Amino acid sequence: MYDVAAGVSYDIDIAQAEGSRIKNLTYNGTSVTDDQVFVVAVNNYRANGGSGYPHIASAETVYSAPDQVRDLMIAYVTAKGSLDPADFAAVNWKLTQAGTAVF
């Protein structure tokens, strides 16, 4: 299972070793450099290092709230009245094997 990241585009190359699978990472159409800093929004499970991401648990916390994701989603839909999948759908990643698209 793979997490997805919004706001960037990238390939996940399943032929590469763990820790080296993200390829062609771009932000606003420009390659991401090693010195760029991003704020990553995660749930409390990830924030505590869940699922093998201990580096997130040790990262600086920019903002934390006690709200549960499901409650935030309910409040959003209630306020909006309906959901349009086009508001959320993004084709910003692809699965590859040795650089060739898997599907």
N, C-alpha and C positions, 0 to 999 in steps of 0.2 A: 504494500500500500504506500502511496506517495501523497504527501501534502502538496497543496498548490499555493502559489504566491500571486497575489493580485498586484498590478502596477508595474510588473516587469514581464519580459518575455524570455523563454528559455527552452532548451531541449533537455530531456532526461535520457541519457544514453545507457541502456541497460547492459551493454557489453563492457562498460567500464567498471573498475573496482569501486566498492563502497567508499564514499567520500570524494569521488572524482566523476560522478555521473552528470552533474549539471554542466551543460555546454551552451555556448552562444547566449550567455546571460546579458540582456540589454535593459536599459531604463530610458524611456523616451526615445527609443531608436538608436541609442548610443551604448557601446559596450561598457559594462560595469568594470571599474578598476578596483584593485585591491585596497585602495585607500578611501573608497567611498563608504559612507555610513548611512544606514537605513534604520528606521524604526519599524519593528515587526510586531504586529498585533497577534497575540495568541490567547488561548483560553488558559484557565488556571492549571489544567493538567500539563500542558506544554510548558507553562511558565515555571513549573516545579521540576522540569527535566523529564517529564513523562515521554515514553516511547523512544528512549535512547537519545535525547537531546540535552545532555547535561550542561552544555555551553549556554543554553538559553536561561537555565536556572541561575547561572552566575553572572548574567548580563545585567546592566543597569536597568532598573525599572523606571520608565518615563511616566507611566500612568497606571493606576490600579483601581478597580472598582469592585464592589461586592455583587454587582448585578449578574444574574445568570443569563447566558446567551439566549436560552429559550424565552425568557421574559422580555429581553430586548427585542427579539424577533416578533413576539406577540404585540408589543407596544408599537412597533414599526408598522406592522400590517394593519392594526386597528386604526392608527393615525392616517395611513395612506388609503385604506379602504379596500385595496386589492393589490395583487402582485403581478408584475409584468416580467416574465423571464428575461426579456431583452434588456432590462435594467441591470441584470446580474451576469448574464452570459458573456464570456470572453474566451476567445481562442488565443491564449497567450503562451501555450506550451505544447510540446509534442513529444511523444515517446519514440525514441530511436534505438537502433542497434547498430553499433559501429558507424554512426552517422546517417544511416538510412532509416526513413520513417517506418515504423512498425505497422501502422494502419493509417 
